[in-house]
């Protein structure tokens, strides 16, 4: 009976060992699955890290390109500012030259008016002289062609009128002489 009791105890222990072995096998399978899952997740994480590294490299390259473009834009802006400054200087010079030209035109117009006035004064002074039979009308002044070839005019025996006094000449201003000195 002793062997029976011991056999029964051995069977109980063997059953427990079997149950423990089955549970260990199931736990080992579960651990193996978890390890496979962890390995796949680590591989996925490693792949994502590699992709992130590549993306960061692309971002660095793109940001360098953007920085270069910004530097080019800044340089172009400076060149444009310099160009605009040159244009402004040229416009200022053009305005100055235009003003000088306007002043010269005014001076030329004043000189022309003065010359016309002096010419009329000289014409009036010349018409006072008696030149004989020659008709000195306005059309003969300014004509550079010689008089028609005809018989020479007989000398007049009449006395030539004396030249008009200097007081009858049109008054000339100091500005007229200044203008003539410039030209």
Residue frames as qw, qx, qy, qz and C-alpha x, y, z in Angstrom:
[[0.000, 0.885, 0.465, 0.000, 0.00, 0.00, 0.00],
 [0.346, -0.705, 0.111, 0.609, 2.94, 2.13, 0.47],
 [0.339, -0.031, 0.593, 0.729, 3.90, 1.88, -3.13],
 [0.112, 0.673, 0.666, 0.302, 0.40, 2.84, -4.06],
 [0.188, -0.916, -0.236, 0.264, 0.46, 5.91, -1.99],
 [0.372, -0.543, 0.350, 0.666, 3.89, 6.84, -3.22],
 [0.329, 0.236, 0.701, 0.587, 2.84, 6.13, -6.77],
 [0.044, 0.840, 0.531, 0.096, -0.14, 8.30, -6.33],
 [0.277, -0.848, 0.016, 0.452, 2.02, 11.14, -5.02],
 [0.407, -0.243, 0.554, 0.685, 4.41, 10.64, -7.89],
 [0.245, 0.530, 0.696, 0.416, 1.53, 10.82, -10.35],
 [0.082, -0.929, -0.325, 0.154, 0.31, 14.03, -8.71],
 [0.334, -0.683, 0.277, 0.587, 3.80, 15.51, -8.92],
 [0.387, 0.050, 0.686, 0.614, 4.15, 14.33, -12.51],
 [0.155, 0.756, 0.605, 0.197, 0.79, 15.93, -13.37],
 [0.179, -0.922, -0.090, 0.331, 1.88, 19.16, -11.78],
 [0.408, -0.422, 0.486, 0.648, 5.18, 19.01, -13.66],
 [0.334, 0.381, 0.715, 0.482, 3.22, 18.43, -16.89],
 [0.019, 0.904, 0.427, -0.003, 0.92, 21.36, -16.16],
 [0.311, -0.805, 0.154, 0.480, 3.90, 23.50, -15.31],
 [0.440, -0.131, 0.625, 0.631, 5.66, 22.39, -18.51],
 [0.256, 0.630, 0.649, 0.341, 2.57, 23.20, -20.57],
 [0.099, -0.957, -0.220, 0.162, 2.25, 26.59, -18.94],
 [0.417, -0.599, 0.366, 0.578, 5.99, 27.19, -19.48],
 [0.418, 0.182, 0.681, 0.573, 5.63, 26.20, -23.16],
 [0.124, 0.830, 0.514, 0.180, 2.65, 28.52, -23.56],
 [0.260, -0.904, 0.008, 0.340, 4.53, 31.33, -21.80],
 [0.487, -0.320, 0.516, 0.628, 7.58, 30.64, -23.99],
 [0.341, 0.490, 0.649, 0.472, 5.38, 30.84, -27.13],
 [0.046, -0.943, -0.329, 0.013, 3.87, 34.05, -25.84],
 [0.397, -0.743, 0.227, 0.488, 7.32, 35.48, -25.04],
 [0.495, 0.010, 0.614, 0.615, 8.54, 34.38, -28.48],
 [0.214, 0.737, 0.553, 0.325, 5.61, 36.25, -30.10],
 [0.211, -0.950, -0.115, 0.197, 6.29, 39.32, -27.98],
 [0.496, -0.488, 0.404, 0.593, 9.97, 39.20, -28.93],
 [0.421, 0.325, 0.629, 0.568, 9.06, 38.90, -32.63],
 [0.035, 0.898, 0.415, 0.140, 6.66, 41.82, -32.23],
 [0.368, -0.844, 0.091, 0.380, 9.33, 43.87, -30.42],
 [0.528, -0.187, 0.525, 0.641, 11.90, 43.03, -33.12],
 [0.308, 0.576, 0.584, 0.482, 9.50, 44.09, -35.88],
 [0.125, -0.959, -0.254, 0.017, 8.66, 47.27, -33.98],
 [0.479, -0.652, 0.265, 0.524, 12.37, 48.00, -33.44],
 [0.479, 0.122, 0.590, 0.639, 12.99, 47.42, -37.16],
 [0.124, 0.806, 0.495, 0.299, 10.07, 49.73, -37.99],
 [0.318, -0.913, -0.056, 0.248, 11.45, 52.31, -35.54],
 [0.541, -0.371, 0.419, 0.628, 14.91, 52.00, -37.07],
 [0.370, 0.439, 0.594, 0.563, 13.42, 52.47, -40.54],
 [0.058, -0.926, -0.355, -0.114, 11.50, 55.53, -39.31],
 [0.455, -0.753, 0.137, 0.455, 14.67, 56.92, -37.72],
 [0.509, -0.038, 0.527, 0.679, 16.50, 56.46, -41.04],
 [0.193, 0.691, 0.546, 0.433, 13.66, 58.20, -42.88],
 [0.259, -0.937, -0.190, 0.140, 13.69, 60.99, -40.31],
 [0.531, -0.500, 0.305, 0.612, 17.44, 61.38, -40.77],
 [0.397, 0.267, 0.580, 0.659, 17.02, 61.58, -44.55],
 [0.004, -0.855, -0.464, -0.230, 14.17, 64.07, -44.15],
 [0.395, -0.844, -0.017, 0.361, 16.29, 66.17, -41.79],
 [0.515, -0.200, 0.441, 0.707, 19.14, 66.10, -44.33],
 [0.238, 0.557, 0.580, 0.545, 16.70, 67.28, -47.02],
 [0.203, -0.926, -0.318, 0.030, 15.43, 70.01, -44.68],
 [0.492, -0.624, 0.175, 0.581, 19.01, 71.18, -44.04],
 [0.415, 0.095, 0.546, 0.721, 19.73, 71.28, -47.78],
 [0.062, 0.740, 0.555, 0.374, 16.44, 73.09, -48.48],
 [0.317, -0.899, -0.190, 0.236, 17.04, 75.61, -45.69],
 [0.485, -0.388, 0.324, 0.713, 20.53, 76.29, -47.10],
 [0.281, 0.394, 0.595, 0.642, 18.96, 76.89, -50.53],
 [0.131, -0.881, -0.439, -0.119, 16.42, 79.24, -48.96],
 [0.456, -0.739, 0.023, 0.496, 19.22, 81.05, -47.14],
 [0.443, -0.079, 0.473, 0.758, 21.15, 81.40, -50.42],
 [0.125, 0.637, 0.590, 0.479, 18.03, 82.71, -52.19],
 [0.281, -0.904, -0.288, 0.144, 17.45, 85.23, -49.39],
 [0.481, -0.525, 0.223, 0.665, 21.08, 86.37, -49.69],
 [0.335, 0.226, 0.575, 0.711, 20.64, 86.75, -53.47],
 [0.047, -0.817, -0.521, -0.241, 17.43, 88.73, -52.94],
 [0.393, -0.825, -0.096, 0.396, 19.20, 90.99, -50.45],
 [0.452, -0.262, 0.401, 0.752, 22.08, 91.54, -52.90],
 [0.199, 0.486, 0.620, 0.583, 19.61, 92.26, -55.71],
 [0.197, -0.889, -0.411, 0.037, 17.79, 94.69, -53.44],
 [0.428, -0.665, 0.111, 0.602, 21.04, 96.51, -52.72],
 [0.369, 0.039, 0.552, 0.747, 21.84, 96.64, -56.44],
 [0.045, 0.711, 0.600, 0.363, 18.38, 98.00, -57.16],
 [0.307, -0.876, -0.225, 0.296, 18.78, 100.61, -54.43],
 [0.425, -0.426, 0.322, 0.731, 22.13, 101.64, -55.93],
 [0.260, 0.325, 0.649, 0.637, 20.53, 101.79, -59.39],
 [0.095, -0.851, -0.505, -0.108, 17.65, 103.90, -58.11],
 [0.389, -0.755, -0.012, 0.527, 20.15, 106.22, -56.43],
 [0.378, -0.134, 0.493, 0.772, 22.02, 106.59, -59.73],
 [0.111, 0.597, 0.652, 0.453, 18.74, 107.29, -61.53],
 [0.237, -0.889, -0.343, 0.187, 17.86, 109.93, -58.94],
 [0.403, -0.560, 0.216, 0.691, 21.27, 111.56, -59.41],
 [0.299, 0.161, 0.623, 0.705, 20.84, 111.50, -63.20],
 [0.019, -0.777, -0.588, -0.221, 17.38, 113.05, -62.89],
 [0.328, -0.828, -0.132, 0.434, 18.79, 115.75, -60.62],
 [0.381, -0.304, 0.422, 0.764, 21.51, 116.46, -63.17],
 [0.188, 0.450, 0.684, 0.543, 18.92, 116.56, -65.96],
 [0.143, -0.881, -0.446, 0.066, 16.84, 119.02, -63.97],
 [0.376, -0.682, 0.107, 0.618, 19.92, 121.18, -63.42],
 [0.322, -0.033, 0.584, 0.744, 20.82, 121.09, -67.11],
 [0.075, 0.668, 0.670, 0.316, 17.20, 121.87, -68.02],
 [0.225, -0.891, -0.256, 0.299, 17.23, 124.88, -65.71],
 [0.376, -0.478, 0.336, 0.720, 20.53, 126.03, -67.19],
 [0.259, 0.271, 0.689, 0.621, 19.12, 125.61, -70.69],
 [0.034, -0.831, -0.551, -0.072, 16.02, 127.59, -69.73],
 [0.300, -0.803, -0.014, 0.515, 18.23, 130.36, -68.34],
 [0.353, -0.218, 0.531, 0.739, 20.31, 130.37, -71.52],
 [0.169, 0.545, 0.703, 0.425, 17.14, 130.51, -73.64],
 [0.141, -0.905, -0.358, 0.179, 15.92, 133.46, -71.60],
 [0.352, -0.630, 0.238, 0.650, 19.28, 135.18, -72.01],
 [0.321, 0.080, 0.667, 0.668, 19.25, 134.48, -75.76],
 [0.070, 0.748, 0.626, 0.210, 15.71, 135.83, -76.05],
 [0.229, -0.886, -0.137, 0.379, 16.69, 138.95, -74.13],
 [0.373, -0.405, 0.447, 0.705, 19.78, 139.36, -76.30],
 [0.271, 0.375, 0.721, 0.515, 17.65, 138.88, -79.42],
 [0.032, -0.885, -0.464, 0.009, 15.19, 141.52, -78.26],
 [0.326, -0.768, 0.106, 0.541, 18.06, 143.86, -77.44],
 [0.376, -0.120, 0.602, 0.694, 19.61, 143.26, -80.85],
 [0.177, 0.630, 0.671, 0.348, 16.25, 143.89, -82.55],
 [0.158, -0.923, -0.267, 0.226, 15.84, 147.11, -80.57],
 [0.366, -0.608, 0.324, 0.626, 19.36, 148.24, -81.37],
 [0.377, 0.180, 0.694, 0.587, 18.86, 147.29, -85.02],
 [0.092, 0.823, 0.537, 0.162, 15.72, 149.43, -85.21],
 [0.276, -0.870, -0.021, 0.408, 17.60, 152.26, -83.53],
 [0.407, -0.328, 0.523, 0.674, 20.44, 151.98, -86.06],
 [0.299, 0.475, 0.702, 0.439, 17.94, 151.80, -88.89],
 [0.030, -0.929, -0.362, 0.064, 16.28, 154.98, -87.69],
 [0.348, -0.737, 0.218, 0.537, 19.66, 156.66, -87.35],
 [0.419, -0.062, 0.646, 0.634, 20.72, 155.59, -90.85],
 [0.244, 0.675, 0.639, 0.275, 17.47, 156.79, -92.46],
 [0.129, -0.910, -0.165, 0.357, 18.21, 160.31, -91.22],
 [0.345, -0.431, 0.463, 0.694, 21.21, 160.56, -93.49],
 [0.607, 0.690, 0.044, -0.392, 20.55, 161.92, -96.96],
 [0.612, -0.213, 0.650, 0.396, 22.15, 159.58, -99.44],
 [0.093, 0.259, -0.533, -0.800, 20.95, 161.18, -102.58],
 [0.630, 0.089, -0.342, -0.692, 18.51, 159.45, -104.91],
 [0.344, 0.041, -0.936, 0.060, 18.85, 156.07, -103.22],
 [0.653, -0.431, -0.134, -0.608, 15.62, 154.93, -101.63],
 [0.165, 0.231, -0.869, 0.405, 16.31, 153.39, -98.25],
 [0.721, -0.320, -0.129, -0.601, 13.15, 151.60, -97.42],
 [0.674, -0.438, 0.523, -0.284, 12.84, 148.83, -94.88],
 [0.969, 0.206, 0.125, -0.054, 13.16, 146.09, -97.47],
 [0.574, 0.689, -0.374, 0.236, 16.69, 147.08, -98.44],
 [0.284, -0.649, 0.619, -0.339, 17.99, 146.50, -94.95],
 [0.732, -0.194, 0.635, -0.152, 19.22, 143.03, -94.35],
 [0.849, 0.522, 0.074, -0.039, 19.61, 142.40, -98.10],
 [0.594, -0.516, 0.432, 0.441, 23.10, 141.21, -98.83],
 [0.647, 0.454, 0.454, 0.411, 22.75, 141.47, -102.64],
 [0.270, -0.243, 0.109, 0.925, 24.47, 144.47, -104.21],
 [0.369, 0.631, 0.226, -0.644, 22.33, 147.21, -105.69],
 [0.745, 0.537, 0.382, 0.102, 21.31, 146.84, -109.31],
 [0.498, -0.206, 0.317, 0.780, 24.09, 147.80, -111.66],
 [0.301, 0.869, 0.377, 0.111, 22.96, 151.06, -113.14],
 [0.387, 0.657, -0.104, 0.639, 24.63, 154.27, -113.93],
 [0.437, -0.200, -0.525, 0.703, 26.36, 155.67, -110.93],
 [0.126, -0.876, -0.459, 0.074, 24.28, 158.13, -109.06],
 [0.322, 0.681, -0.077, 0.653, 25.37, 161.71, -109.62],
 [0.427, -0.190, -0.528, 0.709, 26.99, 163.24, -106.65],
 [0.150, -0.881, -0.433, -0.117, 24.73, 165.50, -104.87],
 [0.342, 0.462, -0.196, 0.794, 26.09, 168.91, -104.30],
 [0.511, -0.720, -0.087, -0.462, 23.89, 169.40, -101.33],
 [0.002, -0.510, 0.720, -0.471, 25.49, 169.22, -97.98],
 [0.578, -0.215, -0.787, 0.015, 25.00, 166.12, -95.94],
 [0.515, -0.740, -0.062, -0.428, 23.06, 166.72, -92.83],
 [0.026, 0.546, -0.728, 0.414, 25.18, 166.53, -89.73],
 [0.479, -0.126, -0.865, 0.075, 24.98, 163.34, -87.72],
 [0.532, -0.705, -0.256, -0.393, 22.40, 163.46, -84.99],
 [0.151, -0.655, 0.554, -0.491, 23.65, 164.22, -81.56],
 [0.320, 0.100, -0.923, 0.188, 24.47, 161.34, -79.30],
 [0.286, 0.054, 0.602, -0.744, 21.62, 162.35, -77.02],
 [0.688, 0.200, -0.126, -0.686, 19.08, 161.33, -79.68],
 [0.441, 0.197, -0.870, -0.099, 20.35, 157.74, -79.75],
 [0.776, -0.441, -0.315, -0.322, 18.19, 155.27, -77.89],
 [0.342, -0.692, 0.552, -0.316, 19.43, 154.83, -74.34],
 [0.752, 0.133, -0.646, 0.017, 21.30, 151.63, -73.73],
 [0.709, -0.653, 0.107, -0.246, 21.19, 150.03, -70.36],
 [0.172, -0.651, 0.736, -0.071, 24.11, 148.54, -68.48],
 [0.764, -0.022, 0.627, -0.149, 22.54, 145.10, -68.81],
 [0.763, 0.638, 0.002, -0.104, 22.81, 145.35, -72.64],
 [0.269, 0.764, -0.580, 0.093, 26.56, 145.80, -72.43],
 [0.496, -0.381, 0.748, -0.222, 26.80, 142.95, -69.94],
 [0.861, 0.272, 0.390, -0.183, 24.92, 140.67, -72.30],
 [0.647, 0.727, -0.229, -0.003, 27.22, 141.54, -75.20],
 [0.078, -0.696, 0.699, -0.149, 30.24, 140.85, -73.06],
 [0.727, -0.139, 0.643, -0.196, 28.96, 137.33, -72.38],
 [0.844, 0.468, 0.262, -0.019, 28.57, 136.53, -76.04]]
